[in-house]
Amino acid sequence: MNQAKRIEILKVLQADNPDPKSELEYSTPFELLIAVVLSAQATDKSVNESTRHIFPIANTPEKLLEMGPETFLDHIKKIGLFRTKTKNVMELCQTLVDKYHSQVPQEFDKLVELPGVGKKTASVVMNVAFGEPKIAVDTHVFRVANRTKYATGKTPEQVQIKMERYTPLEYRVNAHHWFILLGRYICKARAPECWRCPIKDLCEYKEKLLEKPEKKKVKQMKPGT
């Protein structure tokens, strides 16, 4: 994979989806922060189903603290790691009240110090909420970057460093979304649908399928056999 091919990949993804958006539902940086914290090892769909009940009545750190851990936990109990996430969210809210006047800090180093917020979560918030050219590497981005050979690495941190190095600034904000959506809907973990991928001619995945596989016919047993 050379830089010219990387640029072509970005151009194709941009033409296919000029203005990609996060599929998490939010209206403020605080709501986004909470949604991203909840999304670890969970689907955006399950997070949205929970936050639709939370944000209309508790969309600030103070209101979430007033809601309390038991009620909050009840709203997110269908999400993985819900007990740990409840604890982190309550501590996160208290930290925002005590240290940041209930505002989400716009500095990466301050975000990663918040309870339950790692580098990936901080990168998503910096990118989506504040428009910073960070490329967060979740499982989808990690898989697509390695499969295509756009940016290879054994850890998300290695992939993030390479992606931010190889991706020109003009594409960097949207690259995060393009790779996530590609991994979520086309470049799937177990059965990548290469035949309908917009970058199939540029991808360097050795096992890609350029034609849709035929469904295997199930042999019907005759009555009495």
One Martini backbone bead per residue (centre of mass of N, CA, C, O) as a GRO file, in nm:
protein
  225
    1MET     BB    1   0.091   0.040   0.027
    2ASN     BB    2   0.049   0.356  -0.091
    3GLN     BB    3  -0.018   0.689  -0.086
    4ALA     BB    4  -0.181   0.706  -0.348
    5LYS     BB    5  -0.386   0.486  -0.264
    6ARG     BB    6  -0.491   0.622  -0.011
    7ILE     BB    7  -0.610   0.868  -0.153
    8GLU     BB    8  -0.809   0.709  -0.325
    9ILE     BB    9  -0.970   0.593  -0.095
   10LEU     BB   10  -1.064   0.866   0.020
   11LYS     BB   11  -1.209   0.964  -0.236
   12VAL     BB   12  -1.415   0.737  -0.253
   13LEU     BB   13  -1.541   0.772   0.030
   14GLN     BB   14  -1.627   1.065  -0.017
   15ALA     BB   15  -1.814   1.015  -0.261
   16ASP     BB   16  -1.998   0.806  -0.103
   17ASN     BB   17  -1.954   1.002   0.183
   18PRO     BB   18  -1.931   1.336   0.242
   19ASP     BB   19  -2.118   1.334   0.539
   20PRO     BB   20  -2.038   1.184   0.800
   21LYS     BB   21  -2.191   1.017   1.086
   22SER     BB   22  -2.277   0.948   1.381
   23GLU     BB   23  -2.492   0.690   1.530
   24LEU     BB   24  -2.506   0.850   1.767
   25GLU     BB   25  -2.719   1.001   2.000
   26TYR     BB   26  -2.700   1.368   2.010
   27SER     BB   27  -2.665   1.737   2.134
   28THR     BB   28  -2.404   1.718   2.315
   29PRO     BB   29  -2.100   1.664   2.446
   30PHE     BB   30  -2.208   1.514   2.693
   31GLU     BB   31  -2.384   1.307   2.549
   32LEU     BB   32  -2.157   1.187   2.384
   33LEU     BB   33  -1.977   1.093   2.612
   34ILE     BB   34  -2.178   0.894   2.734
   35ALA     BB   35  -2.229   0.724   2.478
   36VAL     BB   36  -1.934   0.630   2.440
   37VAL     BB   37  -1.899   0.490   2.710
   38LEU     BB   38  -2.141   0.287   2.652
   39SER     BB   39  -2.019   0.159   2.369
   40ALA     BB   40  -1.853  -0.036   2.503
   41GLN     BB   41  -1.926  -0.340   2.402
   42ALA     BB   42  -2.143  -0.199   2.205
   43THR     BB   43  -2.408  -0.085   2.040
   44ASP     BB   44  -2.550   0.189   1.912
   45LYS     BB   45  -2.840   0.090   1.932
   46SER     BB   46  -2.842   0.022   2.240
   47VAL     BB   47  -2.763   0.304   2.333
   48ASN     BB   48  -3.000   0.464   2.208
   49GLU     BB   49  -3.225   0.313   2.363
   50SER     BB   50  -3.127   0.430   2.639
   51THR     BB   51  -3.085   0.747   2.591
   52ARG     BB   52  -3.389   0.808   2.524
   53HIS     BB   53  -3.449   0.789   2.848
   54ILE     BB   54  -3.228   0.993   2.963
   55PHE     BB   55  -3.185   1.280   2.818
   56PRO     BB   56  -3.473   1.415   2.862
   57ILE     BB   57  -3.399   1.417   3.201
   58ALA     BB   58  -3.057   1.373   3.167
   59ASN     BB   59  -2.816   1.624   3.027
   60THR     BB   60  -2.641   1.650   3.293
   61PRO     BB   61  -2.445   1.600   3.554
   62GLU     BB   62  -2.652   1.679   3.772
   63LYS     BB   63  -2.895   1.506   3.667
   64LEU     BB   64  -2.751   1.232   3.682
   65LEU     BB   65  -2.696   1.245   3.985
   66GLU     BB   66  -2.998   1.267   4.060
   67MET     BB   67  -3.086   1.000   3.942
   68GLY     BB   68  -2.883   0.783   3.987
   69PRO     BB   69  -2.756   0.463   3.975
   70GLU     BB   70  -3.015   0.286   3.975
   71THR     BB   71  -3.167   0.422   3.740
   72PHE     BB   72  -2.945   0.414   3.533
   73LEU     BB   73  -2.902   0.107   3.532
   74ASP     BB   74  -3.192   0.039   3.437
   75HIS     BB   75  -3.147   0.175   3.149
   76ILE     BB   76  -2.856  -0.013   3.088
   77LYS     BB   77  -2.896  -0.337   3.133
   78LYS     BB   78  -2.859  -0.417   2.807
   79ILE     BB   79  -2.569  -0.341   2.853
   80GLY     BB   80  -2.259  -0.391   2.864
   81LEU     BB   81  -2.117  -0.333   3.165
   82PHE     BB   82  -2.331  -0.168   3.345
   83ARG     BB   83  -2.198  -0.139   3.625
   84THR     BB   84  -1.933  -0.003   3.546
   85LYS     BB   85  -2.063   0.231   3.386
   86THR     BB   86  -2.218   0.356   3.617
   87LYS     BB   87  -1.978   0.425   3.793
   88ASN     BB   88  -1.826   0.601   3.585
   89VAL     BB   89  -2.047   0.811   3.528
   90MET     BB   90  -2.073   0.922   3.814
   91GLU     BB   91  -1.773   1.006   3.839
   92LEU     BB   92  -1.763   1.184   3.591
   93CYS     BB   93  -1.977   1.389   3.678
   94GLN     BB   94  -1.832   1.479   3.937
   95THR     BB   95  -1.578   1.583   3.794
   96LEU     BB   96  -1.714   1.798   3.619
   97VAL     BB   97  -1.823   1.961   3.857
   98ASP     BB   98  -1.551   2.002   4.024
   99LYS     BB   99  -1.339   2.085   3.764
  100TYR     BB  100  -1.547   2.192   3.491
  101HIS     BB  101  -1.829   2.324   3.529
  102SER     BB  102  -1.988   2.088   3.364
  103GLN     BB  103  -1.771   2.059   3.139
  104VAL     BB  104  -1.629   1.951   2.852
  105PRO     BB  105  -1.328   1.898   2.777
  106GLN     BB  106  -1.097   1.999   2.495
  107GLU     BB  107  -0.874   1.811   2.615
  108PHE     BB  108  -0.729   1.516   2.585
  109ASP     BB  109  -0.583   1.482   2.864
  110LYS     BB  110  -0.847   1.538   3.029
  111LEU     BB  111  -1.028   1.315   2.920
  112VAL     BB  112  -0.848   1.058   3.000
  113GLU     BB  113  -0.895   1.122   3.320
  114LEU     BB  114  -1.165   1.020   3.305
  115PRO     BB  115  -1.392   0.812   3.398
  116GLY     BB  116  -1.407   0.572   3.138
  117VAL     BB  117  -1.173   0.728   2.968
  118GLY     BB  118  -1.011   0.675   2.687
  119LYS     BB  119  -0.852   0.722   2.394
  120LYS     BB  120  -1.090   0.653   2.214
  121THR     BB  121  -1.307   0.830   2.344
  122ALA     BB  122  -1.151   1.095   2.323
  123SER     BB  123  -1.126   1.093   2.013
  124VAL     BB  124  -1.425   1.101   1.948
  125VAL     BB  125  -1.491   1.367   2.091
  126MET     BB  126  -1.289   1.544   1.943
  127ASN     BB  127  -1.408   1.488   1.663
  128VAL     BB  128  -1.729   1.518   1.692
  129ALA     BB  129  -1.758   1.770   1.892
  130PHE     BB  130  -1.469   1.947   1.794
  131GLY     BB  131  -1.325   1.878   1.507
  132GLU     BB  132  -1.087   1.698   1.545
  133PRO     BB  133  -0.807   1.521   1.384
  134LYS     BB  134  -0.912   1.239   1.495
  135ILE     BB  135  -0.845   0.874   1.508
  136ALA     BB  136  -1.044   0.639   1.601
  137VAL     BB  137  -0.984   0.294   1.727
  138ASP     BB  138  -1.170   0.042   1.663
  139THR     BB  139  -1.259  -0.260   1.551
  140HIS     BB  140  -1.327  -0.159   1.266
  141VAL     BB  141  -1.079   0.011   1.200
  142PHE     BB  142  -0.870  -0.205   1.257
  143ARG     BB  143  -0.964  -0.404   1.041
  144VAL     BB  144  -0.959  -0.224   0.785
  145ALA     BB  145  -0.667  -0.122   0.801
  146ASN     BB  146  -0.542  -0.410   0.784
  147ARG     BB  147  -0.678  -0.538   0.537
  148THR     BB  148  -0.606  -0.305   0.327
  149LYS     BB  149  -0.320  -0.165   0.431
  150TYR     BB  150  -0.336   0.132   0.522
  151ALA     BB  151  -0.293   0.043   0.848
  152THR     BB  152  -0.070  -0.129   1.027
  153GLY     BB  153  -0.127  -0.328   1.335
  154LYS     BB  154  -0.138  -0.473   1.670
  155THR     BB  155  -0.261  -0.198   1.766
  156PRO     BB  156  -0.456   0.075   1.800
  157GLU     BB  157  -0.221   0.272   1.842
  158GLN     BB  158  -0.063   0.204   1.584
  159VAL     BB  159  -0.292   0.268   1.386
  160GLN     BB  160  -0.342   0.562   1.464
  161ILE     BB  161  -0.066   0.675   1.398
  162LYS     BB  162  -0.072   0.595   1.095
  163MET     BB  163  -0.336   0.728   1.008
  164GLU     BB  164  -0.249   1.021   1.089
  165ARG     BB  165  -0.001   1.016   0.896
  166TYR     BB  166  -0.150   0.928   0.612
  167THR     BB  167  -0.377   1.142   0.668
  168PRO     BB  168  -0.490   1.404   0.549
  169LEU     BB  169  -0.636   1.672   0.696
  170GLU     BB  170  -0.892   1.691   0.500
  171TYR     BB  171  -0.974   1.371   0.598
  172ARG     BB  172  -0.953   1.309   0.912
  173VAL     BB  173  -1.236   1.350   1.034
  174ASN     BB  174  -1.388   1.135   0.835
  175ALA     BB  175  -1.224   0.868   0.848
  176HIS     BB  176  -1.345   0.747   1.100
  177HIS     BB  177  -1.630   0.699   0.972
  178TRP     BB  178  -1.564   0.542   0.716
  179PHE     BB  179  -1.433   0.292   0.861
  180ILE     BB  180  -1.665   0.215   1.040
  181LEU     BB  181  -1.888   0.173   0.822
  182LEU     BB  182  -1.734  -0.034   0.658
  183GLY     BB  183  -1.707  -0.243   0.896
  184ARG     BB  184  -2.014  -0.266   0.974
  185TYR     BB  185  -2.143  -0.324   0.656
  186ILE     BB  186  -1.892  -0.475   0.489
  187CYS     BB  187  -1.614  -0.524   0.664
  188LYS     BB  188  -1.660  -0.787   0.811
  189ALA     BB  189  -1.536  -1.019   1.013
  190ARG     BB  190  -1.655  -1.299   0.882
  191ALA     BB  191  -1.820  -1.152   0.612
  192PRO     BB  192  -1.702  -0.994   0.371
  193GLU     BB  193  -1.845  -0.760   0.119
  194CYS     BB  194  -1.651  -0.703  -0.138
  195TRP     BB  195  -1.839  -0.681  -0.398
  196ARG     BB  196  -1.967  -0.389  -0.253
  197CYS     BB  197  -1.707  -0.232  -0.236
  198PRO     BB  198  -1.572   0.082  -0.314
  199ILE     BB  199  -1.248  -0.038  -0.257
  200LYS     BB  200  -1.179  -0.315  -0.403
  201ASP     BB  201  -0.950  -0.208  -0.612
  202LEU     BB  202  -0.753  -0.104  -0.355
  203CYS     BB  203  -0.747  -0.338  -0.194
  204GLU     BB  204  -0.514  -0.585  -0.009
  205TYR     BB  205  -0.697  -0.824   0.034
  206LYS     BB  206  -0.641  -1.158  -0.032
  207GLU     BB  207  -0.957  -1.273   0.046
  208LYS     BB  208  -1.129  -1.141  -0.152
  209LEU     BB  209  -1.463  -1.103  -0.279
  210LEU     BB  210  -1.596  -1.025  -0.607
  211GLU     BB  211  -1.830  -1.232  -0.551
  212LYS     BB  212  -2.127  -1.339  -0.476
  213PRO     BB  213  -2.221  -1.588  -0.294
  214GLU     BB  214  -2.386  -1.867  -0.308
  215LYS     BB  215  -2.645  -2.022  -0.191
  216LYS     BB  216  -2.700  -2.298  -0.021
  217LYS     BB  217  -2.868  -2.579  -0.085
  218VAL     BB  218  -3.122  -2.745   0.072
  219LYS     BB  219  -3.187  -3.064   0.115
  220GLN     BB  220  -3.475  -3.232   0.057
  221MET     BB  221  -3.674  -3.444   0.226
  222LYS     BB  222  -3.854  -3.712   0.183
  223PRO     BB  223  -4.116  -3.861   0.267
  224GLY     BB  224  -4.005  -4.138   0.461
  225THR     BB  225  -3.669  -4.095   0.478
   0.00000   0.00000   0.00000
